[in-house]
């Protein structure tokens, strides 16, 4: 059982993406994507109890994904990636 198995909102496609992610090297990009999943999981769990915090968690997840994506693009040497900030 993984730390993502308890996220009730993941679809089958989402779970396949998580499995593909697990096959990648354990670097900052992967950690960012995993952190985003955990933030989304927390957001879903507390949405009814504390909607403001849930929204904060969702926004944080979006920021984590954006950073992880930029790092992934830079790590694979995508042309022009060094100019991304």
ABEGO torsion letter per residue (X at the ends): XBAAAABAABBAAAAAAAAAAAABBBBAAAAAAAAAAAAAAAAAAAAAABAAAAAAAAAAAAAAAAAAAAAAAAAAGBBGAAABX
